[in-house]
Amino acid sequence: MFPQLVQEIMALGRLDWVVTLTALVYVVLSARNNAWCWPFGIVSCALWAYVSYGYGLYSDVLLQVFYVAMGFWGLYNWQRGSEEGGVMRISRMKKEDHLLYLVVGIAGGLLLGYLFSYTNAEATYWDAFTTSFSVLATIMLVRRQLENWYYWFVVDLAYAGLYYSRGAVLFALLMVIYTVIVVYAYYTWRKQVKE
């Protein structure tokens, strides 16, 4: 199993590697609460949209386009978006917000899955639910809400399985790495909330 996985990873094209490396830089910088994460995220997601189309993951294509737009908002918001005119600080969410996000995430996943079930998309509902909750987690990340990392942990694990099932081995491995970085990110951000 492991030698085959290594062979599959080594056989991937340059574009897969560029997407993977820029995505890793994005996640590491966002975990460190560094606004430079956003330009790397924009580049990575624009290329990722193209690659996801090739894997037949249409909800993921839409998600990557959304990420590109959110990258510009995130960059602005993290640098100049606070009400006081300074850099936005990390905040905590209310319990009611979590309930709202769960309801919206489930409804969004069902709707997206239903819409794409009439196309030749692959893993329709799996792709739709990961997309729906990724949108919500991204909104939380842009708002610098600490709890975004809870959502990313679950979403990244789900994506690891989704990408692996589609033969996107490098992206599946990237999602596993993301899951580890998410744990680091949560503890890094949590320390900054207490300061």
CYANA upper distance limits for C-alpha pairs under 8 A (distance plus 0.5 A):
  1 MET  CA      5 LEU  CA      6.73
  2 PHE  CA      6 VAL  CA      6.78
  3 PRO  CA      7 GLN  CA      6.72
  4 GLN  CA      8 GLU  CA      6.67
  5 LEU  CA      9 ILE  CA      6.71
  5 LEU  CA    169 VAL  CA      7.87
  6 VAL  CA     10 MET  CA      6.62
  7 GLN  CA     11 ALA  CA      6.65
  8 GLU  CA     12 LEU  CA      7.17
  8 GLU  CA    169 VAL  CA      7.43
  9 ILE  CA    169 VAL  CA      6.90
  9 ILE  CA    170 LEU  CA      6.21
 12 LEU  CA     16 ASP  CA      6.90
 12 LEU  CA     17 TRP  CA      7.99
 12 LEU  CA    170 LEU  CA      8.33
 13 GLY  CA     17 TRP  CA      7.23
 14 ARG  CA     18 VAL  CA      6.65
 15 LEU  CA     19 VAL  CA      6.61
 15 LEU  CA     47 LEU  CA      8.03
 15 LEU  CA     51 VAL  CA      8.44
 16 ASP  CA     20 THR  CA      6.60
 16 ASP  CA     51 VAL  CA      7.95
 16 ASP  CA    170 LEU  CA      7.97
 17 TRP  CA     21 LEU  CA      6.53
 18 VAL  CA     22 THR  CA      6.57
 18 VAL  CA     44 SER  CA      7.98
 19 VAL  CA     23 ALA  CA      6.43
 19 VAL  CA     43 VAL  CA      8.40
 19 VAL  CA     44 SER  CA      5.39
 19 VAL  CA     45 CYS  CA      7.96
 19 VAL  CA     47 LEU  CA      6.70
 19 VAL  CA     48 TRP  CA      6.54
 20 THR  CA     24 LEU  CA      6.64
 20 THR  CA     44 SER  CA      7.94
 20 THR  CA    170 LEU  CA      8.07
 20 THR  CA    171 PHE  CA      7.51
 20 THR  CA    174 LEU  CA      7.32
 21 LEU  CA     25 VAL  CA      6.83
 22 THR  CA     26 TYR  CA      6.67
 22 THR  CA     40 PHE  CA      6.05
 22 THR  CA     41 GLY  CA      7.42
 22 THR  CA     43 VAL  CA      7.68
 22 THR  CA     44 SER  CA      5.84
 23 ALA  CA     27 VAL  CA      6.75
 23 ALA  CA     40 PHE  CA      7.29
 23 ALA  CA     41 GLY  CA      6.59
 23 ALA  CA     44 SER  CA      5.92
 23 ALA  CA     45 CYS  CA      8.23
 24 LEU  CA     28 VAL  CA      6.59
 24 LEU  CA    174 LEU  CA      8.17
 24 LEU  CA    178 TYR  CA      8.22
 25 VAL  CA     29 LEU  CA      6.55
 25 VAL  CA     37 CYS  CA      7.50
 25 VAL  CA     40 PHE  CA      7.16
 26 TYR  CA     30 SER  CA      6.59
 26 TYR  CA     36 TRP  CA      8.35
 26 TYR  CA     37 CYS  CA      4.93
 26 TYR  CA     38 TRP  CA      7.16
 26 TYR  CA     39 PRO  CA      8.39
 26 TYR  CA     40 PHE  CA      5.69
 26 TYR  CA     41 GLY  CA      5.69
 27 VAL  CA     31 ALA  CA      6.48
 27 VAL  CA     37 CYS  CA      7.43
 27 VAL  CA    178 TYR  CA      7.64
 27 VAL  CA    181 ILE  CA      7.90
 28 VAL  CA     32 ARG  CA      6.83
 28 VAL  CA     37 CYS  CA      8.21
 28 VAL  CA    181 ILE  CA      7.46
 29 LEU  CA     33 ASN  CA      6.79
 29 LEU  CA     34 ASN  CA      5.68
 29 LEU  CA     35 ALA  CA      7.89
 29 LEU  CA     36 TRP  CA      7.21
 29 LEU  CA     37 CYS  CA      5.39
 30 SER  CA     34 ASN  CA      6.01
 30 SER  CA     35 ALA  CA      7.50
 30 SER  CA     36 TRP  CA      8.45
 30 SER  CA     37 CYS  CA      5.83
 30 SER  CA     38 TRP  CA      8.46
 30 SER  CA    185 ALA  CA      8.20
 31 ALA  CA    181 ILE  CA      7.62
 31 ALA  CA    182 VAL  CA      7.59
 31 ALA  CA    184 TYR  CA      7.53
 31 ALA  CA    185 ALA  CA      4.65
 31 ALA  CA    186 TYR  CA      8.02
 31 ALA  CA    188 THR  CA      7.59
 31 ALA  CA    189 TRP  CA      7.96
 32 ARG  CA    185 ALA  CA      7.16
 32 ARG  CA    188 THR  CA      7.34
 32 ARG  CA    189 TRP  CA      8.16
 33 ASN  CA    189 TRP  CA      7.70
 35 ALA  CA     74 GLY  CA      8.44
 35 ALA  CA     75 LEU  CA      6.56
 35 ALA  CA     78 TRP  CA      6.58
 35 ALA  CA     79 GLN  CA      7.41
 36 TRP  CA     40 PHE  CA      7.75
 36 TRP  CA     75 LEU  CA      8.13
 37 CYS  CA     41 GLY  CA      6.66
 38 TRP  CA     42 ILE  CA      6.62
 38 TRP  CA     71 GLY  CA      5.59
 38 TRP  CA     72 PHE  CA      7.57
 38 TRP  CA     74 GLY  CA      7.05
 38 TRP  CA     75 LEU  CA      6.10
 39 PRO  CA     43 VAL  CA      6.95
 39 PRO  CA     71 GLY  CA      7.43
 39 PRO  CA     72 PHE  CA      8.42
 39 PRO  CA     75 LEU  CA      8.21
 40 PHE  CA     44 SER  CA      6.58
 41 GLY  CA     45 CYS  CA      6.40
 41 GLY  CA     67 TYR  CA      8.13
 41 GLY  CA     68 VAL  CA      7.71
 41 GLY  CA     71 GLY  CA      6.92
 42 ILE  CA     46 ALA  CA      6.64
 42 ILE  CA     67 TYR  CA      7.46
 42 ILE  CA     68 VAL  CA      5.20
 42 ILE  CA     69 ALA  CA      8.32
 42 ILE  CA     71 GLY  CA      6.01
 42 ILE  CA     72 PHE  CA      8.13
 43 VAL  CA     47 LEU  CA      6.94
 43 VAL  CA     68 VAL  CA      8.17
 44 SER  CA     48 TRP  CA      6.43
 45 CYS  CA     49 ALA  CA      6.53
 45 CYS  CA     64 GLN  CA      5.50
 45 CYS  CA     65 VAL  CA      7.41
 45 CYS  CA     67 TYR  CA      6.82
 45 CYS  CA     68 VAL  CA      6.47
 46 ALA  CA     50 TYR  CA      7.48
 46 ALA  CA     64 GLN  CA      6.96
 46 ALA  CA     65 VAL  CA      7.01
 46 ALA  CA     68 VAL  CA      6.79
 47 LEU  CA     51 VAL  CA      7.02
 48 TRP  CA     52 SER  CA      6.45
 48 TRP  CA     61 VAL  CA      8.12
 48 TRP  CA     64 GLN  CA      7.04
 49 ALA  CA     53 TYR  CA      6.81
 49 ALA  CA     60 ASP  CA      7.60
 49 ALA  CA     61 VAL  CA      5.00
 49 ALA  CA     62 LEU  CA      7.86
 49 ALA  CA     63 LEU  CA      8.34
 49 ALA  CA     64 GLN  CA      5.63
 49 ALA  CA     65 VAL  CA      7.02
 50 TYR  CA     54 GLY  CA      7.41
 50 TYR  CA     61 VAL  CA      7.66
 51 VAL  CA     55 TYR  CA      7.28
 52 SER  CA     56 GLY  CA      6.93
 52 SER  CA     57 LEU  CA      6.04
 52 SER  CA     58 TYR  CA      7.66
 52 SER  CA     60 ASP  CA      6.91
 52 SER  CA     61 VAL  CA      6.21
 53 TYR  CA     57 LEU  CA      6.34
 53 TYR  CA     58 TYR  CA      6.57
 53 TYR  CA     60 ASP  CA      8.49
 53 TYR  CA     61 VAL  CA      6.50
 55 TYR  CA    166 ARG  CA      7.15
 55 TYR  CA    168 ALA  CA      8.10
 56 GLY  CA    120 ASN  CA      8.07
 56 GLY  CA    121 ALA  CA      5.81
 56 GLY  CA    122 GLU  CA      6.12
 57 LEU  CA     61 VAL  CA      6.98
 57 LEU  CA    121 ALA  CA      6.43
 57 LEU  CA    122 GLU  CA      6.40
 57 LEU  CA    123 ALA  CA      8.01
 57 LEU  CA    124 THR  CA      8.28
 57 LEU  CA    127 ASP  CA      7.18
 58 TYR  CA     62 LEU  CA      7.00
 58 TYR  CA    116 PHE  CA      8.21
 58 TYR  CA    121 ALA  CA      6.56
 58 TYR  CA    122 GLU  CA      8.49
 59 SER  CA     63 LEU  CA      6.71
 59 SER  CA    112 LEU  CA      7.88
 59 SER  CA    116 PHE  CA      8.16
 59 SER  CA    124 THR  CA      8.41
 59 SER  CA    127 ASP  CA      6.53
 59 SER  CA    128 ALA  CA      6.26
 59 SER  CA    131 THR  CA      6.78
 60 ASP  CA     64 GLN  CA      6.64
 60 ASP  CA    127 ASP  CA      7.11
 60 ASP  CA    128 ALA  CA      8.28
 60 ASP  CA    131 THR  CA      6.60
 61 VAL  CA     65 VAL  CA      6.92
 62 LEU  CA     66 PHE  CA      6.68
 63 LEU  CA     67 TYR  CA      6.64
 63 LEU  CA    131 THR  CA      6.48
 63 LEU  CA    134 SER  CA      8.21
 63 LEU  CA    135 VAL  CA      7.60
 64 GLN  CA     68 VAL  CA      6.85
 65 VAL  CA     69 ALA  CA      7.14
 66 PHE  CA     70 MET  CA      6.62
 66 PHE  CA    135 VAL  CA      8.28
 67 TYR  CA     71 GLY  CA      6.36
 67 TYR  CA    138 THR  CA      8.20
 68 VAL  CA     72 PHE  CA      7.41
 69 ALA  CA     73 TRP  CA      7.20
 70 MET  CA     74 GLY  CA      6.26
 70 MET  CA    138 THR  CA      8.12
 70 MET  CA    139 ILE  CA      8.43
 70 MET  CA    142 VAL  CA      8.07
 71 GLY  CA     75 LEU  CA      6.59
 72 PHE  CA     76 TYR  CA      6.83
 73 TRP  CA     77 ASN  CA      6.35
 73 TRP  CA    142 VAL  CA      7.90
 74 GLY  CA     78 TRP  CA      6.33
 74 GLY  CA    142 VAL  CA      5.38
 74 GLY  CA    143 ARG  CA      8.37
 75 LEU  CA     79 GLN  CA      6.73
 76 TYR  CA     80 ARG  CA      6.24
 76 TYR  CA     81 GLY  CA      6.67
 77 ASN  CA     81 GLY  CA      4.40
 77 ASN  CA     82 SER  CA      7.49
 77 ASN  CA     87 VAL  CA      8.47
 77 ASN  CA     88 MET  CA      7.52
 77 ASN  CA    142 VAL  CA      7.39
 77 ASN  CA    143 ARG  CA      7.99
 78 TRP  CA     82 SER  CA      8.39
 78 TRP  CA     87 VAL  CA      6.52
 78 TRP  CA     88 MET  CA      6.09
 78 TRP  CA    142 VAL  CA      7.77
 78 TRP  CA    144 ARG  CA      8.41
 79 GLN  CA     86 GLY  CA      7.87
 79 GLN  CA     87 VAL  CA      5.71
 79 GLN  CA     88 MET  CA      7.54
 80 ARG  CA     85 GLY  CA      6.58
 80 ARG  CA     86 GLY  CA      6.23
 80 ARG  CA     87 VAL  CA      6.03
 80 ARG  CA     88 MET  CA      7.65
 81 GLY  CA     85 GLY  CA      7.12
 81 GLY  CA     86 GLY  CA      7.63
 81 GLY  CA     87 VAL  CA      7.14
 81 GLY  CA     88 MET  CA      6.60
 82 SER  CA     86 GLY  CA      6.23
 82 SER  CA     87 VAL  CA      6.46
 82 SER  CA     88 MET  CA      5.20
 82 SER  CA     89 ARG  CA      8.37
 88 MET  CA    144 ARG  CA      7.96
 89 ARG  CA    144 ARG  CA      7.30
 89 ARG  CA    193 VAL  CA      8.47
 90 ILE  CA    143 ARG  CA      8.38
 90 ILE  CA    144 ARG  CA      5.35
 90 ILE  CA    145 GLN  CA      6.22
 90 ILE  CA    146 LEU  CA      6.84
 90 ILE  CA    189 TRP  CA      7.69
 90 ILE  CA    192 GLN  CA      7.76
 90 ILE  CA    193 VAL  CA      6.43
 91 SER  CA    144 ARG  CA      6.77
 91 SER  CA    145 GLN  CA      5.39
 91 SER  CA    146 LEU  CA      6.54
 91 SER  CA    193 VAL  CA      7.21
 92 ARG  CA    145 GLN  CA      5.95
 92 ARG  CA    146 LEU  CA      6.06
 92 ARG  CA    147 GLU  CA      7.24
 93 MET  CA     97 ASP  CA      6.87
 93 MET  CA     98 HIS  CA      7.92
 93 MET  CA    145 GLN  CA      6.92
 93 MET  CA    146 LEU  CA      7.94
 93 MET  CA    147 GLU  CA      7.22
 94 LYS  CA     98 HIS  CA      7.39
 95 LYS  CA     99 LEU  CA      7.13
 96 GLU  CA    100 LEU  CA      6.78
 97 ASP  CA    101 TYR  CA      6.62
 98 HIS  CA    102 LEU  CA      6.63
 99 LEU  CA    103 VAL  CA      6.76
100 LEU  CA    104 VAL  CA      6.61
101 TYR  CA    105 GLY  CA      6.27
101 TYR  CA    136 LEU  CA      7.31
102 LEU  CA    106 ILE  CA      6.59
103 VAL  CA    107 ALA  CA      6.61
104 VAL  CA    108 GLY  CA      6.35
105 GLY  CA    109 GLY  CA      6.55
105 GLY  CA    129 PHE  CA      7.73
105 GLY  CA    132 SER  CA      5.84
105 GLY  CA    133 PHE  CA      5.72
105 GLY  CA    136 LEU  CA      7.58
106 ILE  CA    110 LEU  CA      6.68
106 ILE  CA    129 PHE  CA      7.49
106 ILE  CA    132 SER  CA      8.02
106 ILE  CA    133 PHE  CA      8.47
107 ALA  CA    111 LEU  CA      6.62
108 GLY  CA    112 LEU  CA      6.46
108 GLY  CA    128 ALA  CA      8.22
108 GLY  CA    129 PHE  CA      7.80
108 GLY  CA    132 SER  CA      5.96
109 GLY  CA    113 GLY  CA      6.34
109 GLY  CA    125 TYR  CA      7.36
109 GLY  CA    128 ALA  CA      5.34
109 GLY  CA    129 PHE  CA      4.62
109 GLY  CA    130 THR  CA      8.04
109 GLY  CA    131 THR  CA      7.78
109 GLY  CA    132 SER  CA      5.75
109 GLY  CA    133 PHE  CA      8.24
110 LEU  CA    114 TYR  CA      6.52
110 LEU  CA    125 TYR  CA      7.61
110 LEU  CA    128 ALA  CA      7.75
110 LEU  CA    129 PHE  CA      7.73
111 LEU  CA    115 LEU  CA      6.70
112 LEU  CA    116 PHE  CA      6.65
112 LEU  CA    125 TYR  CA      8.06
112 LEU  CA    128 ALA  CA      5.87
112 LEU  CA    129 PHE  CA      8.36
112 LEU  CA    132 SER  CA      8.38
113 GLY  CA    117 SER  CA      6.41
113 GLY  CA    124 THR  CA      5.85
113 GLY  CA    125 TYR  CA      4.94
113 GLY  CA    126 TRP  CA      8.33
113 GLY  CA    127 ASP  CA      8.06
113 GLY  CA    128 ALA  CA      5.51
113 GLY  CA    129 PHE  CA      7.97
114 TYR  CA    118 TYR  CA      7.87
114 TYR  CA    125 TYR  CA      8.09
115 LEU  CA    119 THR  CA      8.40
116 PHE  CA    120 ASN  CA      8.26
116 PHE  CA    121 ALA  CA      6.83
116 PHE  CA    124 THR  CA      6.69
117 SER  CA    121 ALA  CA      7.52
117 SER  CA    124 THR  CA      6.47
117 SER  CA    125 TYR  CA      8.40
122 GLU  CA    127 ASP  CA      8.33
123 ALA  CA    127 ASP  CA      6.30
123 ALA  CA    162 LEU  CA      8.13
124 THR  CA    128 ALA  CA      6.54
125 TYR  CA    129 PHE  CA      6.53
126 TRP  CA    130 THR  CA      6.81
126 TRP  CA    162 LEU  CA      7.62
127 ASP  CA    131 THR  CA      6.56
127 ASP  CA    162 LEU  CA      7.75
128 ALA  CA    132 SER  CA      6.55
129 PHE  CA    133 PHE  CA      6.68
130 THR  CA    134 SER  CA      6.42
130 THR  CA    155 VAL  CA      6.34
130 THR  CA    158 ALA  CA      7.37
130 THR  CA    159 TYR  CA      7.24
131 THR  CA    135 VAL  CA      6.76
132 SER  CA    136 LEU  CA      7.22
133 PHE  CA    137 ALA  CA      6.61
133 PHE  CA    151 TYR  CA      7.82
133 PHE  CA    155 VAL  CA      7.44
134 SER  CA    138 THR  CA      6.48
134 SER  CA    151 TYR  CA      8.31
134 SER  CA    152 TRP  CA      7.73
134 SER  CA    155 VAL  CA      7.19
135 VAL  CA    139 ILE  CA      6.84
136 LEU  CA    140 MET  CA      6.85
137 ALA  CA    141 LEU  CA      6.61
137 ALA  CA    148 ASN  CA      5.65
137 ALA  CA    149 TRP  CA      8.18
137 ALA  CA    151 TYR  CA      6.38
137 ALA  CA    152 TRP  CA      6.88
138 THR  CA    142 VAL  CA      6.60
138 THR  CA    148 ASN  CA      7.94
139 ILE  CA    143 ARG  CA      6.71
140 MET  CA    144 ARG  CA      6.58
140 MET  CA    145 GLN  CA      5.69
140 MET  CA    146 LEU  CA      8.36
140 MET  CA    147 GLU  CA      8.00
140 MET  CA    148 ASN  CA      5.75
141 LEU  CA    145 GLN  CA      6.39
141 LEU  CA    146 LEU  CA      8.20
141 LEU  CA    148 ASN  CA      6.15
144 ARG  CA    148 ASN  CA      8.41
146 LEU  CA    186 TYR  CA      7.39
146 LEU  CA    189 TRP  CA      6.96
146 LEU  CA    190 ARG  CA      7.31
147 GLU  CA    151 TYR  CA      7.62
147 GLU  CA    186 TYR  CA      8.36
148 ASN  CA    152 TRP  CA      6.78
149 TRP  CA    153 PHE  CA      6.55
149 TRP  CA    182 VAL  CA      6.41
149 TRP  CA    183 VAL  CA      8.04
149 TRP  CA    185 ALA  CA      7.69
149 TRP  CA    186 TYR  CA      6.28
150 TYR  CA    154 VAL  CA      7.32
150 TYR  CA    186 TYR  CA      8.47
151 TYR  CA    155 VAL  CA      6.58
152 TRP  CA    156 ASP  CA      6.18
152 TRP  CA    179 THR  CA      8.03
152 TRP  CA    182 VAL  CA      7.43
153 PHE  CA    157 LEU  CA      6.90
153 PHE  CA    178 TYR  CA      8.48
153 PHE  CA    179 THR  CA      5.88
153 PHE  CA    182 VAL  CA      6.62
153 PHE  CA    183 VAL  CA      8.13
154 VAL  CA    158 ALA  CA      6.77
155 VAL  CA    159 TYR  CA      6.57
156 ASP  CA    160 ALA  CA      6.62
156 ASP  CA    175 MET  CA      5.70
156 ASP  CA    176 VAL  CA      7.44
156 ASP  CA    178 TYR  CA      7.11
156 ASP  CA    179 THR  CA      6.38
157 LEU  CA    161 GLY  CA      7.23
157 LEU  CA    175 MET  CA      7.03
157 LEU  CA    176 VAL  CA      7.00
157 LEU  CA    179 THR  CA      7.11
158 ALA  CA    162 LEU  CA      6.81
159 TYR  CA    163 TYR  CA      6.42
159 TYR  CA    172 ALA  CA      7.36
159 TYR  CA    175 MET  CA      6.92
160 ALA  CA    164 TYR  CA      6.61
160 ALA  CA    171 PHE  CA      7.72
160 ALA  CA    172 ALA  CA      4.63
160 ALA  CA    173 LEU  CA      7.20
160 ALA  CA    174 LEU  CA      8.14
160 ALA  CA    175 MET  CA      5.53
160 ALA  CA    176 VAL  CA      6.62
161 GLY  CA    165 SER  CA      6.57
161 GLY  CA    172 ALA  CA      7.16
162 LEU  CA    166 ARG  CA      7.00
162 LEU  CA    172 ALA  CA      8.00
163 TYR  CA    167 GLY  CA      6.86
163 TYR  CA    168 ALA  CA      5.45
163 TYR  CA    169 VAL  CA      7.10
163 TYR  CA    171 PHE  CA      6.68
163 TYR  CA    172 ALA  CA      5.51
164 TYR  CA    168 ALA  CA      5.90
164 TYR  CA    169 VAL  CA      5.72
164 TYR  CA    171 PHE  CA      8.15
164 TYR  CA    172 ALA  CA      5.71
168 ALA  CA    172 ALA  CA      6.73
169 VAL  CA    173 LEU  CA      6.70
170 LEU  CA    174 LEU  CA      6.59
171 PHE  CA    175 MET  CA      6.74
172 ALA  CA    176 VAL  CA      7.02
173 LEU  CA    177 ILE  CA      6.83
174 LEU  CA    178 TYR  CA      6.56
175 MET  CA    179 THR  CA      6.71
176 VAL  CA    180 VAL  CA      7.19
177 ILE  CA    181 ILE  CA      6.82
178 TYR  CA    182 VAL  CA      6.47
179 THR  CA    183 VAL  CA      7.25
180 VAL  CA    184 TYR  CA      7.31
181 ILE  CA    185 ALA  CA      6.50
182 VAL  CA    186 TYR  CA      6.56
183 VAL  CA    187 TYR  CA      7.05
184 TYR  CA    188 THR  CA      6.62
185 ALA  CA    189 TRP  CA      6.50
186 TYR  CA    190 ARG  CA      6.46
187 TYR  CA    191 LYS  CA      6.78
188 THR  CA    192 GLN  CA      7.24
189 TRP  CA    193 VAL  CA      6.88
190 ARG  CA    194 LYS  CA      7.16
191 LYS  CA    195 GLU  CA      7.16
